[in-house]
């Protein structure tokens, strides 16, 4: 998801906004290279075969070129966050020919990861993305890929979730918010679901949260997503099947800090938009 961390941007001398697991365009490659799953665990190999990683084309390795995460929708399409491919300050979209995607990867440093890279032919970002709201995008690949596609949650399922239901965020990244430790193998963290109304009422940073979002996290902090986990999924196990309910978007505090939930784009809210792109 896209996390906007005030502490990070203040240290960079840039701007003061809510905090994003920001990985957009060239900015992410230099300042926020690498994602973070804080106090999570390493995933099992092949546990999440629908996972995708966005990479700067021409990078020496998938690990060194990782920009954002995503999920495989099947065929030629990958779901991610708009802030991964659109500069939220200039509105400029990343050129498709500068990106590649690898699907079904576990270890970003493995030789097999680089062999799975596929060029991106087109980027569809939500036309009403404004830096925080409508943080969703779809990448069209240059060729079809065979693999396990993610199951997307319905709005009925999302509506049935309650505060405290266990959800899981998945991504590649550092295991600390204070040290540059970036494991290459996929990680995950369980977090309690937070209804958007509860999330919105947390504090002034969260007033923009609405039904187009879902939230997750611990009010006391300690476990969360962070830098570069942008675009990755939040999943919920529904009758034995993991379904994606969210896209990693932003948080109102530093990594895993108290009194700050992680905010995700509600995938089900955008079902029609997703289908229109894929069936165009």
DRENBA-624274 format. One record per residue (C-alpha): residue number from 1; residue in three letters; chain; x, y, z. Coordinates in steps of 0.05 Angstrom, whole numbers, plus 5000, padded with zeros to 4 digits. Example, Ala and Ser with C-alpha at 12.3 -4.5 7.8 and 13.67 -1.06 7.14 Angstrom:
<atoms>
    nr   rest   kette   east   north     up
     1    ALA       A   5246    4910   5156
     2    SER       A   5273    4979   5143
</atoms>
This chain:
<atoms>
    nr   rest   kette   east   north     up
     1    UNK       A   5000    5000   5000
     2    UNK       A   5021    5071   4995
     3    UNK       A   5045    5097   5062
     4    UNK       A   5061    5170   5073
     5    UNK       A   5108    5180   5132
     6    UNK       A   5119    5250   5158
     7    UNK       A   5184    5231   5192
     8    UNK       A   5212    5205   5127
     9    UNK       A   5195    5265   5085
    10    UNK       A   5216    5314   5139
    11    UNK       A   5284    5281   5141
    12    UNK       A   5288    5288   5065
    13    UNK       A   5270    5362   5071
    14    UNK       A   5212    5355   5024
    15    UNK       A   5140    5361   5047
    16    UNK       A   5094    5345   5105
    17    UNK       A   5035    5301   5087
    18    UNK       A   5008    5236   5115
    19    UNK       A   5058    5180   5107
    20    UNK       A   5059    5133   5046
    21    UNK       A   5095    5068   5032
    22    UNK       A   5115    5111   4975
    23    UNK       A   5147    5081   4913
    24    UNK       A   5128    5127   4857
    25    UNK       A   5169    5137   4794
    26    UNK       A   5240    5161   4802
    27    UNK       A   5230    5187   4873
    28    UNK       A   5222    5118   4901
    29    UNK       A   5284    5090   4868
    30    UNK       A   5329    5140   4901
    31    UNK       A   5296    5155   4968
    32    UNK       A   5253    5097   4986
    33    UNK       A   5286    5038   4953
    34    UNK       A   5256    4977   4986
    35    UNK       A   5192    4958   5021
    36    UNK       A   5181    4943   5094
    37    UNK       A   5139    4891   5130
    38    UNK       A   5149    4908   5203
    39    UNK       A   5149    4850   5253
    40    UNK       A   5121    4801   5203
    41    UNK       A   5146    4732   5182
    42    UNK       A   5177    4703   5119
    43    UNK       A   5125    4673   5073
    44    UNK       A   5130    4601   5050
    45    UNK       A   5155    4592   4979
    46    UNK       A   5095    4589   4931
    47    UNK       A   5048    4611   4986
    48    UNK       A   5027    4673   4947
    49    UNK       A   5036    4656   4873
    50    UNK       A   4995    4716   4850
    51    UNK       A   5046    4766   4877
    52    UNK       A   5079    4813   4827
    53    UNK       A   5137    4860   4833
    54    UNK       A   5147    4924   4793
    55    UNK       A   5218    4936   4771
    56    UNK       A   5257    4992   4738
    57    UNK       A   5275    4966   4669
    58    UNK       A   5350    4954   4660
    59    UNK       A   5364    4941   4733
    60    UNK       A   5420    4892   4748
    61    UNK       A   5374    4849   4791
    62    UNK       A   5300    4847   4808
    63    UNK       A   5321    4862   4880
    64    UNK       A   5359    4925   4863
    65    UNK       A   5305    4950   4816
    66    UNK       A   5243    4937   4858
    67    UNK       A   5196    4997   4859
    68    UNK       A   5129    4970   4882
    69    UNK       A   5088    4908   4891
    70    UNK       A   5025    4885   4857
    71    UNK       A   4980    4826   4843
    72    UNK       A   4968    4785   4780
    73    UNK       A   4897    4792   4752
    74    UNK       A   4908    4740   4698
    75    UNK       A   4927    4745   4624
    76    UNK       A   4963    4810   4613
    77    UNK       A   4942    4850   4674
    78    UNK       A   4972    4869   4742
    79    UNK       A   4938    4908   4797
    80    UNK       A   4977    4960   4837
    81    UNK       A   4972    5029   4868
    82    UNK       A   4967    5092   4826
    83    UNK       A   5022    5126   4867
    84    UNK       A   5070    5073   4842
    85    UNK       A   5063    5098   4771
    86    UNK       A   5040    5171   4777
    87    UNK       A   5078    5228   4809
    88    UNK       A   5027    5254   4858
    89    UNK       A   5055    5325   4856
    90    UNK       A   5062    5335   4781
    91    UNK       A   5010    5285   4758
    92    UNK       A   5060    5257   4708
    93    UNK       A   5052    5184   4693
    94    UNK       A   5112    5138   4690
    95    UNK       A   5129    5115   4620
    96    UNK       A   5108    5043   4609
    97    UNK       A   5173    5028   4572
    98    UNK       A   5213    5041   4636
    99    UNK       A   5178    4986   4675
   100    UNK       A   5179    4911   4679
   101    UNK       A   5139    4862   4722
   102    UNK       A   5156    4794   4749
   103    UNK       A   5099    4748   4771
   104    UNK       A   5101    4689   4818
   105    UNK       A   5167    4710   4849
   106    UNK       A   5190    4692   4920
   107    UNK       A   5264    4711   4924
   108    UNK       A   5281    4776   4888
   109    UNK       A   5355    4757   4886
   110    UNK       A   5344    4690   4851
   111    UNK       A   5363    4680   4779
   112    UNK       A   5293    4654   4765
   113    UNK       A   5263    4721   4785
   114    UNK       A   5299    4759   4730
   115    UNK       A   5278    4707   4679
   116    UNK       A   5205    4722   4696
   117    UNK       A   5209    4796   4679
   118    UNK       A   5159    4820   4627
   119    UNK       A   5155    4888   4595
   120    UNK       A   5096    4935   4609
   121    UNK       A   5059    4960   4547
   122    UNK       A   5008    5007   4579
   123    UNK       A   4991    5039   4646
   124    UNK       A   4920    5053   4668
   125    UNK       A   4916    5097   4730
   126    UNK       A   4849    5118   4758
   127    UNK       A   4829    5183   4723
   128    UNK       A   4809    5215   4789
   129    UNK       A   4872    5197   4828
   130    UNK       A   4893    5258   4867
   131    UNK       A   4952    5235   4908
   132    UNK       A   4911    5198   4961
   133    UNK       A   4841    5184   4936
   134    UNK       A   4829    5132   4880
   135    UNK       A   4898    5102   4891
   136    UNK       A   4892    5045   4841
   137    UNK       A   4924    5028   4774
   138    UNK       A   4928    4970   4726
   139    UNK       A   4989    4951   4684
   140    UNK       A   4980    4917   4617
   141    UNK       A   5037    4871   4601
   142    UNK       A   5069    4863   4533
   143    UNK       A   5049    4791   4530
   144    UNK       A   5003    4742   4566
   145    UNK       A   5031    4707   4627
   146    UNK       A   5009    4639   4653
   147    UNK       A   5003    4638   4728
   148    UNK       A   4957    4638   4788
   149    UNK       A   4913    4700   4788
   150    UNK       A   4890    4733   4852
   151    UNK       A   4818    4726   4875
   152    UNK       A   4786    4794   4886
   153    UNK       A   4737    4804   4943
   154    UNK       A   4666    4826   4930
   155    UNK       A   4635    4886   4964
   156    UNK       A   4589    4839   5002
   157    UNK       A   4649    4805   5033
   158    UNK       A   4681    4871   5051
   159    UNK       A   4616    4896   5081
   160    UNK       A   4612    4833   5124
   161    UNK       A   4681    4844   5155
   162    UNK       A   4684    4871   5225
   163    UNK       A   4736    4905   5268
   164    UNK       A   4786    4854   5291
   165    UNK       A   4779    4803   5234
   166    UNK       A   4848    4777   5215
   167    UNK       A   4876    4803   5150
   168    UNK       A   4945    4793   5120
   169    UNK       A   4990    4844   5084
   170    UNK       A   5044    4816   5038
   171    UNK       A   5107    4848   5009
   172    UNK       A   5182    4849   5001
   173    UNK       A   5221    4892   5048
   174    UNK       A   5261    4912   5109
   175    UNK       A   5245    4883   5176
   176    UNK       A   5259    4948   5214
   177    UNK       A   5235    5019   5208
   178    UNK       A   5302    5045   5234
   179    UNK       A   5354    5001   5200
   180    UNK       A   5368    4988   5127
   181    UNK       A   5356    4913   5128
   182    UNK       A   5322    4892   5064
   183    UNK       A   5309    4817   5058
   184    UNK       A   5297    4794   4987
   185    UNK       A   5248    4739   5005
   186    UNK       A   5173    4753   5009
   187    UNK       A   5144    4770   5077
   188    UNK       A   5076    4777   5108
   189    UNK       A   5043    4806   5170
   190    UNK       A   4975    4792   5202
   191    UNK       A   4937    4854   5223
   192    UNK       A   4866    4864   5249
   193    UNK       A   4815    4893   5200
   194    UNK       A   4791    4963   5216
   195    UNK       A   4725    4988   5188
   196    UNK       A   4733    5052   5148
   197    UNK       A   4688    5091   5195
   198    UNK       A   4731    5073   5254
   199    UNK       A   4793    5090   5214
   200    UNK       A   4765    5157   5192
   201    UNK       A   4751    5177   5264
   202    UNK       A   4821    5163   5289
   203    UNK       A   4848    5233   5279
   204    UNK       A   4852    5290   5229
   205    UNK       A   4902    5253   5184
   206    UNK       A   4847    5203   5168
   207    UNK       A   4790    5248   5148
   208    UNK       A   4798    5230   5075
   209    UNK       A   4784    5156   5089
   210    UNK       A   4716    5133   5062
   211    UNK       A   4681    5073   5032
   212    UNK       A   4734    5070   4977
   213    UNK       A   4784    5048   5030
   214    UNK       A   4795    4992   5080
   215    UNK       A   4842    4997   5139
   216    UNK       A   4882    4949   5182
   217    UNK       A   4931    4953   5239
   218    UNK       A   4943    4956   5313
   219    UNK       A   4925    5020   5351
   220    UNK       A   4985    5006   5396
   221    UNK       A   5030    4999   5335
   222    UNK       A   5085    4947   5328
   223    UNK       A   5064    4912   5264
   224    UNK       A   5052    4944   5196
   225    UNK       A   5072    4955   5124
   226    UNK       A   5117    5012   5105
   227    UNK       A   5165    5040   5052
   228    UNK       A   5158    5007   4984
   229    UNK       A   5103    4958   5003
   230    UNK       A   5062    5003   4959
   231    UNK       A   5014    4968   4912
   232    UNK       A   5017    4902   4949
   233    UNK       A   4955    4865   4973
   234    UNK       A   4916    4860   5038
   235    UNK       A   4881    4793   5037
   236    UNK       A   4827    4759   5078
   237    UNK       A   4815    4684   5083
   238    UNK       A   4743    4671   5062
   239    UNK       A   4720    4599   5069
   240    UNK       A   4791    4574   5059
   241    UNK       A   4806    4620   5000
   242    UNK       A   4850    4682   5007
   243    UNK       A   4817    4741   4972
   244    UNK       A   4847    4810   4961
   245    UNK       A   4808    4864   4996
   246    UNK       A   4859    4921   4992
   247    UNK       A   4917    4953   4956
   248    UNK       A   4972    4982   5000
   249    UNK       A   4963    5057   4999
   250    UNK       A   4983    5101   5059
   251    UNK       A   4987    5111   5134
   252    UNK       A   4983    5173   5178
   253    UNK       A   5046    5160   5219
   254    UNK       A   5115    5130   5217
   255    UNK       A   5125    5055   5205
   256    UNK       A   5085    5014   5255
   257    UNK       A   5077    5072   5303
   258    UNK       A   5019    5076   5353
   259    UNK       A   4955    5113   5336
   260    UNK       A   4963    5103   5261
   261    UNK       A   4926    5052   5218
   262    UNK       A   4949    5028   5150
   263    UNK       A   4901    5051   5095
   264    UNK       A   4887    5008   5034
   265    UNK       A   4848    5020   4970
   266    UNK       A   4783    4979   4974
   267    UNK       A   4789    4934   4913
   268    UNK       A   4715    4916   4912
   269    UNK       A   4696    4990   4907
   270    UNK       A   4731    4992   4839
   271    UNK       A   4704    4926   4810
   272    UNK       A   4670    4960   4751
   273    UNK       A   4732    5002   4735
   274    UNK       A   4777    4940   4737
   275    UNK       A   4730    4900   4693
   276    UNK       A   4724    4957   4643
   277    UNK       A   4799    4960   4635
   278    UNK       A   4809    4886   4628
   279    UNK       A   4750    4877   4580
   280    UNK       A   4765    4938   4537
</atoms>
